[in-house]
């Protein structure tokens, strides 16, 4: 007798596939790999039992779940799969899950073999047994299934399925201990878990090291690390440095077109020399300056010139190295000419990370599998539009699967991009809440999803792991709120890491338009030159001098002293136009009053606003 079943698969590890990254290319490829193996498993479920998929629930499974050798604009498939189907018994469910898991592993092996054979790097990789052995246990795939009781229905089965999957994840399988292939070799620099598959001499070959994008002279990569560097088209991946330089490049292009063209002309020979890379992805968003832009930053340019100088000393007869040195020298001369007029680009950018709120409550409200599919289709619709929304703000979406978003965004567009994503998510998911709550307005409010967005801002010389962790912390702040606050979720949070030291945090709920407007107003004042960087630091110094007020019970004294300190700082502040304009002073006093005269918080808000407005490095130096 055939029975109705719910089955689920959880595919990972997310840490190994995505989070272990030293370059933005590693993040791109890791996200794509996780989506590709998840698609392979989902396609197997669909082909075996057409129409069974619940999560994901694409309109055209054969097309949308087909292998894609180049990361593009399509929505990622999340690593949690669910399906409802008719099976004979538990053994059939186990066999189907095993078949789907094997499809995921086969897809990963296929991508690995393409890299090993098609990229011309085979001679720089260690023997095939070591390479293959690292794929055997790379994926962690857990599966669970439950029979749907006809009397209790799919909703009760879904609740039981979650508990069974959690129990399965807590039950670890341990294989017999055997000596690993490659024992004694250096470990991968990405996570230190597996041994390197790189041959010893690869670091001494300039061309091979450049193709692999080795981050240092001693970087080691395991098989997964090599795939992250070589899979797909490297020019599809927009580097963090190109995102950071974007506000400055737009400014130069607008003000001095000839200087902008000179920069492009000087950069092109570095592409041919494989010193720099193109940035052609994201549907041509960066076509005006389609390069990685990292050598527009003087510290990166100086470092590259020094590296070539060392290589030339070791290989004196290499004519190509001398030509490369000449190309770098020409870029330096051009860049010095441009920066004398326009300043140097600000070396900061943003990683945006977002996650849906109340999704658990919405899913719990689903009364049937069709309700769950309705939610799944809505999530897929939102995810499919993320790349376009982020592109509208000169950013590049790295991952968009369901309600999870990861993207790189220029400083000056980050907050507007976050707003647009939050609005799109709420509008896309609102019909689901209306359908499940009917006319119960209170219930509809309880299950209506919103989007919490974290923006982590960091210097491009910071390790990528630190940048990503800052974005994670910002997202957590957006969802959990400030310490001691009960206002959770539905918020934007910004965490700024200043390279000279210090982490600043700022948060506002999406339903607090006045506070959002205050930040926008401060950014506008900075961009117009009506405010200077120095005022925020003077306010912070003043706040610290007034710390003694914390021991005073008189509230009027607190307000009066801090207001007087604010007015004193504003009176002494000078911009290029002279004294602060009266409307700017009044605006700052209004913001301070809204913050209960917390001058430290006002100073942090001003500093973050300054970073969001910056185009040149000088604008973020006090």
C-alpha positions as CSV (number, residue, x, y, z in Angstrom):
1,X,0.0,0.0,0.0
2,X,1.4,3.4,-1.0
3,X,1.7,6.2,1.6
4,X,2.2,9.9,1.6
5,X,5.6,11.1,2.9
6,X,7.4,14.3,3.7
7,X,11.1,14.1,3.2
8,X,13.9,16.7,3.7
9,X,17.6,17.0,3.0
10,X,20.0,19.4,4.6
11,X,23.2,19.9,2.6
12,X,26.4,21.4,4.0
13,X,28.8,22.3,5.4
14,X,28.0,26.0,5.0
15,X,31.2,26.9,6.9
16,X,33.4,24.9,4.5
17,X,31.7,25.8,1.3
18,X,31.0,29.5,1.9
19,X,32.5,30.9,5.1
20,X,36.0,29.6,4.5
21,X,37.2,32.3,2.2
22,X,40.2,34.7,1.9
23,X,39.1,36.4,-1.4
24,X,35.8,37.6,-2.6
25,X,36.1,35.0,-5.4
26,X,36.1,32.3,-2.7
27,X,32.8,33.7,-1.4
28,X,31.3,33.8,-4.8
29,X,32.3,30.3,-5.8
30,X,31.4,28.8,-2.4
31,X,27.8,30.2,-2.6
32,X,27.5,28.9,-6.2
33,X,28.9,25.5,-5.3
34,X,26.3,25.1,-2.4
35,X,23.5,26.1,-4.8
36,X,24.7,23.8,-7.5
37,X,24.9,20.7,-5.3
38,X,21.5,21.6,-3.8
39,X,20.0,21.9,-7.3
40,X,21.3,18.5,-8.3
41,X,19.7,16.9,-5.3
42,X,16.4,18.8,-5.9
43,X,16.4,17.9,-9.6
44,X,16.8,14.2,-8.7
45,X,13.7,14.4,-6.4
46,X,11.7,16.1,-9.2
47,X,12.7,13.7,-11.9
48,X,11.9,10.7,-9.8
49,X,8.6,12.1,-8.6
50,X,7.5,15.1,-10.8
51,X,5.7,17.9,-8.9
52,X,6.9,16.7,-5.5
53,X,9.1,19.7,-4.5
54,X,8.0,22.0,-1.8
55,X,11.2,23.8,-1.1
56,X,12.4,24.9,-3.6
57,X,9.3,25.1,-5.7
58,X,10.4,26.5,-9.1
59,X,7.9,27.1,-11.9
60,X,10.1,25.3,-14.5
61,X,12.2,22.7,-12.5
62,X,13.9,21.1,-15.5
63,X,15.3,24.5,-16.5
64,X,15.8,26.3,-13.2
65,X,17.4,23.3,-11.5
66,X,19.7,22.4,-14.4
67,X,23.5,22.6,-13.9
68,X,24.9,26.1,-14.5
69,X,28.7,26.2,-15.0
70,X,28.9,30.0,-14.6
71,X,27.4,31.8,-11.6
72,X,24.8,34.3,-12.9
73,X,21.8,36.2,-12.0
74,X,19.5,33.3,-11.1
75,X,18.3,32.8,-7.5
76,X,20.4,30.4,-5.5
77,X,18.7,27.2,-4.3
78,X,18.9,27.0,-0.5
79,X,20.6,24.0,1.1
80,X,17.4,22.8,2.9
81,X,15.2,20.7,0.5
82,X,11.7,19.4,1.2
83,X,9.3,17.3,-0.9
84,X,5.9,15.6,-0.5
85,X,5.5,12.4,-2.4
86,X,3.9,8.9,-2.5
87,X,6.2,6.0,-1.6
88,X,5.8,2.3,-0.7
89,X,7.6,2.4,2.7
90,X,10.5,3.8,4.8
91,X,13.0,1.8,2.7
92,X,11.9,3.6,-0.4
93,X,12.2,7.0,1.3
94,X,15.7,6.1,2.5
95,X,16.7,5.0,-1.1
96,X,15.4,8.2,-2.6
97,X,17.2,10.4,-0.1
98,X,20.4,8.4,-0.8
99,X,19.9,8.9,-4.6
100,X,19.5,12.6,-4.1
101,X,22.6,12.9,-1.9
102,X,24.7,11.0,-4.4
103,X,23.5,13.4,-7.2
104,X,24.8,16.3,-5.1
105,X,28.2,14.6,-4.6
106,X,28.4,13.7,-8.3
107,X,27.8,17.3,-9.2
108,X,30.6,18.4,-6.9
109,X,32.9,15.8,-8.4
110,X,32.0,17.0,-11.9
111,X,32.8,20.6,-11.1
112,X,36.1,19.5,-9.6
113,X,37.1,17.4,-12.6
114,X,36.3,20.4,-14.9
115,X,38.6,22.6,-13.0
116,X,41.4,19.9,-12.9
117,X,41.2,19.1,-16.6
118,X,40.1,22.3,-18.3
119,X,42.0,25.1,-16.6
120,X,45.5,24.0,-17.6
121,X,46.5,23.7,-13.9
122,X,46.9,20.0,-13.7
123,X,50.7,20.1,-13.7
124,X,50.6,22.3,-10.6
125,X,48.4,20.0,-8.7
126,X,49.4,16.9,-6.7
127,X,48.4,13.4,-7.8
128,X,44.8,12.5,-8.4
129,X,44.3,10.2,-5.4
130,X,44.9,13.1,-3.0
131,X,42.5,15.3,-5.0
132,X,39.8,12.6,-5.2
133,X,40.1,11.6,-1.5
134,X,39.2,15.2,-0.5
135,X,35.8,14.9,-2.2
136,X,34.7,11.7,-0.6
137,X,33.6,13.3,2.7
138,X,33.4,17.0,1.7
139,X,29.6,17.2,1.7
140,X,27.6,16.7,4.9
141,X,24.1,15.6,3.8
142,X,21.5,14.7,6.4
143,X,18.1,13.4,5.4
144,X,14.9,12.6,7.3
145,X,11.4,11.5,6.4
146,X,8.0,11.0,8.1
147,X,4.8,9.4,7.0
148,X,1.8,11.8,6.7
149,X,-1.0,10.6,9.0
150,X,-4.2,11.1,7.0
151,X,-6.1,12.2,10.1
152,X,-3.4,14.7,11.4
153,X,-2.5,16.1,8.0
154,X,0.7,17.6,6.5
155,X,1.0,20.3,9.1
156,X,1.5,17.8,12.0
157,X,3.9,15.8,9.8
158,X,5.9,18.9,9.1
159,X,6.3,19.6,12.8
160,X,7.5,16.0,13.3
161,X,9.9,16.2,10.4
162,X,11.7,19.1,11.9
163,X,12.3,17.2,15.1
164,X,13.5,14.1,13.2
165,X,16.0,16.1,11.2
166,X,17.3,17.7,14.3
167,X,17.8,14.3,15.9
168,X,19.5,13.0,12.7
169,X,22.0,15.9,12.7
170,X,22.8,15.2,16.4
171,X,23.6,11.6,15.5
172,X,27.1,11.6,14.1
173,X,28.5,8.9,11.8
174,X,32.2,8.0,12.5
175,X,34.1,6.1,9.8
176,X,37.0,3.9,10.7
177,X,40.2,5.8,11.3
178,X,42.6,5.5,8.3
179,X,45.7,7.6,7.5
180,X,44.6,10.4,5.2
181,X,46.1,10.9,1.8
182,X,48.8,13.5,1.8
183,X,49.5,13.2,5.5
184,X,52.4,15.5,6.5
185,X,51.7,18.1,3.8
186,X,50.9,21.7,4.7
187,X,47.3,22.4,5.5
188,X,45.0,24.6,3.5
189,X,45.3,28.3,4.3
190,X,41.5,28.8,4.0
191,X,40.5,26.7,7.1
192,X,43.5,24.6,8.1
193,X,41.5,21.3,7.8
194,X,42.7,19.4,4.7
195,X,46.1,19.1,3.1
196,X,47.3,21.2,0.2
197,X,46.9,19.9,-3.3
198,X,49.4,22.4,-4.7
199,X,52.8,21.3,-6.0
200,X,55.7,22.8,-4.2
201,X,56.9,24.9,-7.1
202,X,53.7,26.7,-7.9
203,X,54.5,29.7,-5.7
204,X,57.7,30.3,-7.7
205,X,55.8,30.4,-11.1
206,X,54.5,34.0,-11.4
207,X,51.9,33.1,-14.0
208,X,50.5,30.1,-12.1
209,X,50.4,32.0,-8.9
210,X,48.4,34.8,-10.6
211,X,46.0,32.4,-12.2
212,X,45.3,30.8,-8.8
213,X,45.0,34.3,-7.2
214,X,47.3,33.3,-4.4
215,X,46.8,35.8,-1.6
216,X,50.4,35.4,-0.3
217,X,53.7,33.8,-1.3
218,X,53.0,30.8,1.0
219,X,49.2,30.3,0.6
220,X,48.1,26.7,0.4
221,X,44.9,25.4,-1.1
222,X,43.0,22.1,-0.7
223,X,40.9,20.8,-3.6
224,X,37.9,22.9,-2.6
225,X,40.1,26.0,-2.4
226,X,41.4,25.4,-5.9
227,X,37.8,25.0,-7.2
228,X,36.9,28.3,-5.5
229,X,39.7,30.1,-7.3
230,X,39.3,28.5,-10.7
231,X,35.7,27.4,-11.2
232,X,33.5,29.4,-13.6
233,X,34.7,32.6,-15.3
234,X,36.9,34.6,-12.9
235,X,35.9,37.8,-14.6
236,X,32.3,37.2,-13.4
237,X,33.3,37.8,-9.8
238,X,33.4,41.5,-8.8
239,X,36.2,42.1,-6.3
240,X,35.7,44.0,-3.1
241,X,38.2,46.6,-4.3
242,X,36.1,47.4,-7.4
243,X,33.1,48.0,-5.1
244,X,35.1,50.2,-2.8
245,X,36.4,52.3,-5.7
246,X,33.0,52.7,-7.3
247,X,31.9,56.0,-5.7
248,X,35.3,57.6,-6.5
249,X,35.3,56.3,-10.1
250,X,31.8,57.7,-10.7
251,X,32.9,61.1,-9.3
252,X,36.0,61.2,-11.5
253,X,34.0,60.1,-14.6
254,X,31.4,62.8,-14.0
255,X,33.9,65.7,-13.3
256,X,36.9,64.9,-15.6
257,X,36.1,62.4,-18.4
258,X,39.5,62.7,-19.9
259,X,41.2,61.7,-16.7
260,X,38.8,58.7,-16.4
261,X,39.8,57.6,-19.9
262,X,43.5,57.9,-19.0
263,X,43.0,55.6,-16.1
264,X,41.4,53.0,-18.3
265,X,44.1,53.2,-20.8
266,X,46.8,52.8,-18.2
267,X,45.0,49.8,-16.6
268,X,44.5,47.8,-19.7
269,X,48.1,46.5,-20.2
270,X,48.0,45.1,-16.6
271,X,45.1,42.8,-17.7
272,X,47.2,41.4,-20.5
273,X,50.1,40.9,-18.0
274,X,47.7,39.0,-15.6
275,X,48.6,41.5,-12.9
276,X,45.1,42.8,-12.7
277,X,41.7,41.2,-13.6
278,X,38.6,42.3,-15.4
279,X,35.2,42.7,-13.7
280,X,32.7,41.9,-16.5
281,X,30.0,40.2,-14.4
282,X,26.8,41.6,-13.0
283,X,25.5,42.3,-16.5
284,X,28.0,45.0,-17.3
285,X,27.3,47.1,-14.2
286,X,31.0,48.1,-14.1
287,X,31.5,48.4,-17.8
288,X,32.6,52.0,-17.6
289,X,35.7,50.7,-15.7
290,X,35.7,46.9,-16.1
291,X,38.7,46.1,-13.9
292,X,39.3,45.0,-10.4
293,X,40.4,48.5,-9.4
294,X,42.7,47.3,-6.6
295,X,45.7,49.1,-8.1
296,X,43.9,52.4,-7.8
297,X,44.7,52.3,-4.1
298,X,48.3,53.5,-3.6
299,X,49.1,50.9,-0.9
300,X,48.1,48.1,-3.2
301,X,50.0,49.6,-6.1
302,X,53.2,50.1,-4.1
303,X,53.0,46.5,-2.9
304,X,52.6,45.2,-6.4
305,X,55.5,47.3,-7.7
306,X,57.7,46.0,-4.9
307,X,56.7,42.4,-5.7
308,X,57.7,42.8,-9.3
309,X,60.9,44.4,-8.3
310,X,61.7,41.3,-6.2
311,X,60.7,39.0,-9.1
312,X,62.9,40.9,-11.5
313,X,65.9,40.6,-9.2
314,X,65.4,36.8,-9.2
315,X,64.8,36.5,-12.9
316,X,66.9,39.2,-14.5
317,X,66.5,37.9,-18.1
318,X,62.7,37.9,-18.0
319,X,61.7,40.6,-20.5
320,X,58.0,40.3,-19.6
321,X,58.7,41.2,-16.0
322,X,60.4,44.4,-17.2
323,X,57.4,45.2,-19.4
324,X,55.1,44.6,-16.5
325,X,57.2,47.0,-14.4
326,X,56.8,49.6,-17.1
327,X,53.1,49.2,-17.2
328,X,52.9,49.6,-13.4
329,X,55.0,52.7,-13.6
330,X,52.7,54.2,-16.2
331,X,49.7,53.6,-14.0
332,X,51.4,55.2,-11.1
333,X,52.1,58.4,-13.1
334,X,48.5,58.5,-14.4
335,X,47.1,57.9,-11.0
336,X,49.2,60.6,-9.3
337,X,47.9,63.1,-11.9
338,X,44.3,62.1,-11.3
339,X,44.5,62.0,-7.5
340,X,46.1,65.5,-7.3
341,X,42.7,66.8,-8.5
342,X,40.3,64.2,-7.2
343,X,42.0,62.7,-4.1
344,X,42.5,59.0,-3.6
345,X,39.6,56.6,-3.5
346,X,38.1,55.7,-0.1
347,X,39.3,52.2,0.8
348,X,36.1,51.0,2.4
349,X,33.1,49.2,1.1
350,X,30.1,47.3,2.6
351,X,29.0,43.7,2.9
352,X,25.2,43.5,3.2
353,X,23.7,40.5,4.8
354,X,19.9,40.1,5.2
355,X,17.5,37.5,6.7
356,X,13.8,37.3,6.9
357,X,11.9,37.8,10.2
358,X,8.9,35.7,11.4
359,X,9.5,33.2,8.6
360,X,9.0,30.4,11.2
361,X,5.7,31.8,12.2
362,X,4.6,32.1,8.6
363,X,5.6,28.5,7.8
364,X,3.9,27.3,11.0
365,X,0.7,29.0,9.8
366,X,0.7,26.9,6.6
367,X,-2.3,24.5,6.8
368,X,-1.3,22.3,3.9
369,X,1.5,21.5,1.5
370,X,0.0,23.8,-1.0
371,X,0.2,26.6,1.5
372,X,3.9,25.8,2.0
373,X,4.4,25.8,-1.8
374,X,2.8,29.3,-1.9
375,X,5.3,30.5,0.6
376,X,8.2,28.8,-1.3
377,X,7.1,30.4,-4.6
378,X,7.0,33.8,-3.0
379,X,10.5,33.4,-1.5
380,X,11.8,32.3,-4.9
381,X,10.2,35.3,-6.5
382,X,11.9,37.6,-4.0
383,X,15.3,35.9,-4.4
384,X,15.0,36.0,-8.2
385,X,14.8,39.8,-8.0
386,X,17.6,40.4,-5.5
387,X,20.4,40.6,-8.1
388,X,18.5,43.3,-10.0
389,X,17.7,45.3,-6.9
390,X,21.3,45.2,-5.7
391,X,22.6,46.1,-9.2
392,X,20.4,49.2,-9.2
393,X,22.6,50.4,-6.4
394,X,26.0,49.5,-8.1
395,X,26.3,46.4,-5.9
396,X,26.7,42.8,-6.7
397,X,24.6,40.0,-5.1
398,X,26.7,37.1,-4.0
399,X,23.9,34.9,-2.7
400,X,20.2,35.1,-2.8
401,X,18.4,32.0,-1.6
402,X,14.9,32.3,-0.2
403,X,15.1,35.0,2.5
404,X,18.9,35.0,2.8
405,X,20.9,37.7,1.0
406,X,24.6,38.4,0.8
407,X,25.9,41.2,-1.3
408,X,28.8,43.7,-1.9
409,X,27.6,47.3,-2.0
410,X,29.4,50.7,-2.4
411,X,29.3,52.9,0.7
412,X,27.2,55.6,-0.8
413,X,24.5,53.2,-2.0
414,X,24.4,50.7,0.9
415,X,21.6,52.1,3.0
416,X,19.3,52.8,0.0
417,X,20.0,49.3,-1.3
418,X,19.0,47.9,2.2
419,X,15.8,49.9,2.1
420,X,14.9,48.6,-1.4
421,X,15.5,45.0,-0.4
422,X,13.4,45.4,2.8
423,X,10.5,46.9,0.9
424,X,10.6,44.3,-1.9
425,X,10.7,41.4,0.6
426,X,7.7,42.8,2.6
427,X,5.7,43.4,-0.5
428,X,6.4,40.0,-1.9
429,X,5.6,38.1,1.2
430,X,2.5,40.1,2.3
431,X,0.1,38.2,0.1
432,X,1.1,35.0,1.9
433,X,0.3,36.4,5.3
434,X,-3.0,37.8,4.0
435,X,-4.0,34.4,2.6
436,X,-3.1,32.5,5.8
437,X,-4.6,35.0,8.2
438,X,-7.8,35.8,6.3
439,X,-9.5,38.7,7.9
440,X,-7.7,38.5,11.3
441,X,-5.6,41.6,11.3
442,X,-3.9,40.8,14.6
443,X,-2.9,37.3,13.3
444,X,-1.8,38.8,10.0
445,X,0.5,41.2,11.8
446,X,2.0,38.3,13.9
447,X,3.0,36.3,10.8
448,X,3.8,39.0,8.3
449,X,7.5,38.7,7.4
450,X,9.9,41.6,7.4
451,X,13.6,41.8,6.5
452,X,16.4,42.6,8.9
453,X,19.5,43.9,7.2
454,X,23.0,44.2,8.5
455,X,25.7,46.3,6.8
456,X,29.2,45.6,7.7
457,X,31.7,48.3,6.6
458,X,35.4,47.5,6.5
459,X,38.7,48.5,4.9
460,X,39.7,46.5,1.9
461,X,43.0,45.5,3.5
462,X,41.2,43.6,6.2
463,X,41.0,39.8,6.0
464,X,37.8,38.7,4.2
465,X,36.9,36.6,7.2
466,X,36.9,39.7,9.5
467,X,34.7,41.6,6.9
468,X,32.2,38.8,6.7
469,X,32.1,38.4,10.5
470,X,31.3,42.1,10.8
471,X,28.4,41.7,8.4
472,X,27.2,38.7,10.4
473,X,27.4,40.8,13.6
474,X,25.5,43.7,11.9
475,X,22.7,41.3,10.8
476,X,22.5,39.8,14.4
477,X,22.2,43.4,15.8
478,X,19.4,44.1,13.3
479,X,17.5,41.0,14.4
480,X,18.2,41.0,18.1
481,X,18.3,44.8,18.9
482,X,20.7,46.7,21.1
483,X,21.6,45.1,24.5
484,X,18.7,45.6,26.9
485,X,16.2,46.5,24.2
486,X,13.1,44.5,23.5
487,X,12.7,45.9,20.0
488,X,13.7,43.0,17.8
489,X,13.7,42.4,14.1
490,X,12.5,44.6,11.2
491,X,15.6,46.7,11.4
492,X,18.7,48.1,9.7
493,X,22.0,47.8,11.6
494,X,25.4,49.2,10.6
495,X,28.7,48.1,12.0
496,X,31.7,50.1,11.0
497,X,35.2,48.9,11.6
498,X,37.7,51.7,11.4
499,X,41.1,50.3,10.5
500,X,42.9,52.6,12.9
501,X,40.8,51.0,15.7
502,X,37.3,50.8,17.0
503,X,34.0,49.3,16.1
504,X,30.9,51.6,15.8
505,X,27.4,50.2,15.8
506,X,24.1,51.9,14.8
507,X,20.6,50.5,14.5
508,X,17.2,51.7,13.5
509,X,13.9,49.9,12.9
510,X,12.3,50.2,9.5
511,X,9.1,51.6,11.1
512,X,11.1,54.6,12.5
513,X,11.3,56.8,9.5
514,X,12.4,59.9,11.5
515,X,15.6,58.2,12.6
516,X,16.3,56.9,9.1
517,X,15.6,60.4,7.8
518,X,18.1,61.8,10.3
519,X,20.9,59.6,9.0
520,X,20.0,60.5,5.4
521,X,20.1,64.2,6.3
522,X,23.5,64.0,7.9
523,X,24.9,62.1,4.9
524,X,23.5,64.9,2.6
525,X,25.2,67.6,4.8
526,X,28.5,65.8,4.5
527,X,28.3,65.4,0.8
528,X,27.5,69.1,0.3
529,X,30.5,70.1,2.5
530,X,28.2,71.6,5.2
531,X,29.7,69.3,7.8
532,X,33.3,68.2,8.6
533,X,34.7,65.0,9.9
534,X,36.2,66.7,12.9
535,X,32.9,67.7,14.5
536,X,32.0,64.1,15.4
537,X,35.4,63.5,17.2
538,X,35.1,66.9,19.0
539,X,31.6,65.8,20.2
540,X,33.0,62.5,21.4
541,X,35.7,64.2,23.4
542,X,33.2,66.6,24.9
543,X,30.9,63.6,25.9
544,X,33.8,62.0,27.7
545,X,34.6,65.2,29.6
546,X,31.0,65.1,30.9
547,X,31.1,61.5,32.1
548,X,31.0,62.8,35.7
549,X,27.3,63.7,35.0
550,X,26.4,60.0,35.2
551,X,26.7,60.3,39.0
552,X,24.4,63.3,39.2
553,X,20.7,62.7,39.8
554,X,19.5,66.0,38.3
555,X,18.0,65.3,34.8
556,X,17.9,69.0,34.0
557,X,21.6,69.3,34.7
558,X,22.3,66.4,32.4
559,X,20.4,68.0,29.5
560,X,21.6,71.5,30.1
561,X,25.3,70.6,30.3
562,X,25.2,68.3,27.3
563,X,23.3,70.8,25.2
564,X,25.8,73.5,26.2
565,X,28.6,71.2,25.1
566,X,27.0,70.5,21.8
567,X,26.4,74.2,21.1
568,X,30.0,75.0,22.1
569,X,31.4,72.4,19.6
570,X,29.1,73.6,16.8
571,X,30.1,77.2,17.4
572,X,33.7,76.3,17.1
573,X,33.3,74.1,14.0
574,X,34.4,75.5,10.7
575,X,33.9,74.2,7.2
576,X,35.4,75.4,3.9
577,X,32.5,77.8,3.7
578,X,33.1,79.1,7.2
579,X,31.0,78.7,10.3
580,X,28.3,76.0,10.3
581,X,25.1,77.1,8.5
582,X,22.3,77.8,11.0
583,X,20.1,75.0,9.5
584,X,22.9,72.5,10.0
585,X,23.3,73.5,13.7
586,X,19.6,73.3,14.2
587,X,19.4,69.9,12.6
588,X,22.2,68.5,14.9
589,X,20.5,70.0,18.0
590,X,17.2,68.3,16.9
591,X,19.0,64.9,16.5
592,X,20.7,65.3,19.9
593,X,17.3,65.9,21.5
594,X,15.8,62.9,19.8
595,X,18.7,60.8,21.3
596,X,18.1,62.2,24.8
597,X,21.3,64.3,24.5
598,X,23.5,61.2,24.2
599,X,26.5,62.9,22.6
600,X,28.4,59.6,22.3
601,X,25.6,58.1,20.2
602,X,25.3,61.3,18.2
603,X,29.0,61.2,17.5
604,X,28.8,57.6,16.3
605,X,25.9,58.5,14.0
606,X,27.9,61.3,12.6
607,X,31.0,59.1,12.0
608,X,28.9,56.5,10.2
609,X,27.2,59.1,8.1
610,X,30.6,60.5,7.2
611,X,31.7,57.1,6.0
612,X,28.5,56.5,4.0
613,X,29.0,59.9,2.2
614,X,32.8,59.4,1.5
615,X,34.3,59.2,-1.9
616,X,37.9,59.9,-1.0
617,X,40.2,58.6,1.7
618,X,40.7,62.2,3.0
619,X,37.0,62.4,3.8
620,X,37.2,59.6,6.4
621,X,40.3,61.0,8.2
622,X,39.5,63.4,11.1
